[in-house]
Amino acid sequence: MNIRRWGTILMILILSLPLAISRVELLLNADSDVSLHLSTMIYFMGAYAAGMYFGTNPEERFIWVKKNMLLFIVITILSSAALIYFEIKNINMFGAWSLRGTLFYIQKICLSAIFIILFKNRSEQQHYWLGQIANYSFTIYFLHAFFLLILYGLIMPFTTLNIIPPLQLLIVSFIFLTMSITLSMLTGWIFKKLFGKYSRMLVGS
């Protein structure tokens, strides 16, 4: 078996690890344990492995995704439905294994593949801001949780309510998603201005 074959098997193995190893779930409060855990590192390695695997030969990989698009859509729908059901029934932990964490991982991997194909098919019609988000994608991924923690104090009043109107919850979620992305991109832009090409070593952009 050649080195390339072994490399593919290793990547697929790393990509599959988050199905069995759950990240440490954090709560947005002062008592949360925000230290780094090995299981969390392994969980996120799956996403990195997927990116590297598809990035090494994107045309061939995404042709395969296109051929199996229906399967990706079905898995996305089923995992989303299961997540909704588990949320309603308050089902999550099975020992040290998070069922929701596994479903989130499956859902996100499938959604990522679907959206990349959709954006690729509209490559000539994409808006400028999508390109900017792509340029700062690693910085956003790296920093968004940090800014969400900072901004969390602003939504504390909502967490004390037993019932949050769905529309209000959707609007608040969208606002904080937009703010965390914007602040991450702004941080990346500032670091690029200050440190030039070395900013990649600090914030990934």
Secondary structure, 3 states (H helix, E strand, C coil): CCHHHHHHHHHHHHHHHHHCCCCCCCCCCCCCCCCCCHHHHHHHHHHHHHHHHHHHCHHHHHHHHHHCHHHHHHHHHHHHHHHHHHHHHCCCEECCEEHHHHHHHHHHHHHHHHHHHHHHHCCCCCCHHHHHHHHCHHHHHHHHHHHHHHHHHHHHHHHCCCCCCHHHHHHHHHHHHHHHHHHHHHHHHHHHHHHHHHHHHHHCC
